[in-house]
Amino acid sequence: MRWLSHVRLPQASPCRHGHNRSWRIGIDEAGQIAVVEPIPAGSAAAGEAWGGDWLSPAGVDLQINGGLGLAFPELTPADLPTLLQLLERLWSDGVEAICPTLVTCGVGPLRQALTVLDQARQQHQPGRCRLLGAHLEGPFLAPQRRGAHPAQHLCPPSLEALQERIGGHEDAIDLVTLAPELAGAEAVIDALRARGIVVSLGHSGADEAAAQHAYGAGVTMVTHTFNAMDGLQHRSPGPVAAAILAGTVALGLIADGVHVAPSMAVLLQRLAPDRLVLVSDALAPYGLGEGAHRWDERLLLVEDGSCRLEDGTLAGVTLPLLEGVRRLASWSGRPEQAIAAATVSPRRVLGDERSVETMLVGTPLSEALRWHQDGTGLAWRRAA
């Protein structure tokens, strides 16, 4: 057994073990993590000293729209080779699994994309990011809060519209973003929850009361918190305040410093550290250069990692998920929580309630991440 000592684990909640607790990690002959155990305070432990670096699972991105020029809603069978290349690129960027996000589009393209994603799942192999169930961001969105979603494909929520889009693909859906205040949304929420699909509030005009009702009805996440919804106002608290006070609702966050100001990102982390979930919201130009790129029939302008339509509408980013960890850690000074927000908390959203140490056991060390912080900031690499 090979031993690593003086290792820290990411913890979303500062009160569980304390962020300075040291662990030792036993690696078996196959290179897998076999033992994760705390080191008693004041004691020494034999093994390779990590000096307080963190060990975490790899990243999980619940909201990513494409990359290498591919937009997931536009996938065709001919795109399969590039899609597999994208999954390899994501793996190299420290991401173990994604919920491929399908923004609002026509019924035919949506169903075709779900079919292509299923074909890619069947070709998974080591060194590729895993495709989890898709994240449908739309079409049941509030028109006034649609952002960059094409208006012509928005649809009032109904069981019939839901069946038309996902019938036969229900097992390939993990997450749906909708505006819960729309007429017909409650029946859709019930149907999704009955199938074990996570429902998230997003692109919504819900006020505090409507949001509270939605969280009570089974909505358990907020999509890109603060964006495409009312913000925190002292006389109109809105859906974000309702989510924080609910105590059980996950809060998705794009930590690029543009979608949400760094101070508000830190505030969100301070208010709900164990429910903050970093997402990339990366678009098709992820992995490509900056400048002008096509996005459906529209032009997408990429500058400093931010994507905007020609009219200036903010559409997404091209930054890797783990860059958001680095930025949030630099703003907040709480790296253990920032790491957890991209590696542990997304798994919680999808129902994995295991402790971090249990998540790590059985993982090849070469697939886990080692995080080190010095005067230049937080950095990661594969642990072996």
Phi, psi and omega in degrees: 000128174268139183241139169249138182234162179056051178256143172252151177249144178292137179227121179291323182262124183289349186262359187285300179235347189088134189287350180263003182296137180262146179232158168240146189239126177260128182249124183279181185294338178274000180085011180264150176288117184251331183223134172228111185220146181288150173263123180303142180304134176085355181262160176259155179223133179287155177129182179287116184283125179266351176064029178089007173296155180265146173244129181219160165297166176288170185288154172231122184252113182274353181213097176216130193260354180155195180168165182053033179089352180267132169256122187306322179292348182256009185299139172232165178305330180293342181275355187303315179300319179291325177299318178295324175296321178298319179295327175290322178296318179297320177300317180293338177269013173085015183254122182275326186205150178225154163263099182300125189263127180250104178288171184307126180206181178291161183297315181300307178301323179298312182293323177296318179298319178298323178293316180295320178298322178295321177297321179292323178302321182290349180252020180296145176206163179305144181089003175238141172298139179279143173268111171280187175297152183291157172251111177271108177262087188111173012265009186272065185243157177287123183306321182287350180239025188286341181059237182270004180287134182294127186298327187292344181253001174294153186211137174297141181292135175199158178295326179294316179294323178296313181297321180300326185272319188243001180306125183089347179243014187304323182286352180256015179242127177252335191209138176228128173261130177211169176264104190288348180279349182289145176300132180094350184291326185296320178295323177294318178301314179301316182294320179293315181296325179297335179264005179078019180268131179288136179247133183236141176279130178193158183045056193231146173260017183297136171272186184301315183295316180295322178293317177303317179297318181296317180295325176290337182268001176119002174282123190240012180208159172241128181275133184030074183311137181084335181267136179062038176196168175293143179271196179275112176237142187291337176252355179218080190299326175075187187288336181289313177299318180298322180292316180299315182287335179297327175082355183230359188264127177285150185238102177290141183217131171267107187264057177263348182087358179250309178299323179222132179299144180308320181296324179286327175297317178295320178301316179298319178296320180293323184282327184215063186297327183276357181239003178282131182232113177283137175231157178274321190056033181291145181252184186306327180285000176306128182089356178248180180280175177279176182112207184266135179223153177277142173221109195046238180267003187253166178261136180243126182254123184249125178215126180054037177083358179257142181248128178227150170285171182298332179276005178095355180297127178289126187245337183160202184222175169237016182275143176293154179307314186287345171294326176297324176298312182301317181291315180298319179298322180291327179284320190263336186071020180234072185298325182297327178282323178296318178298314181299326184294340179250350186238325183256309185298323176300325177294325178298318180304321183272009171103004179272105183261011180295154173292162180300318182296324178289323176301323185285327182298130182094350179276133171300134180303327182293345180261347178277170182246140173251127183247133180230138178238132174220200183294343179267356179116194183268136179222156181230159169203166174298144189290341179214000000 
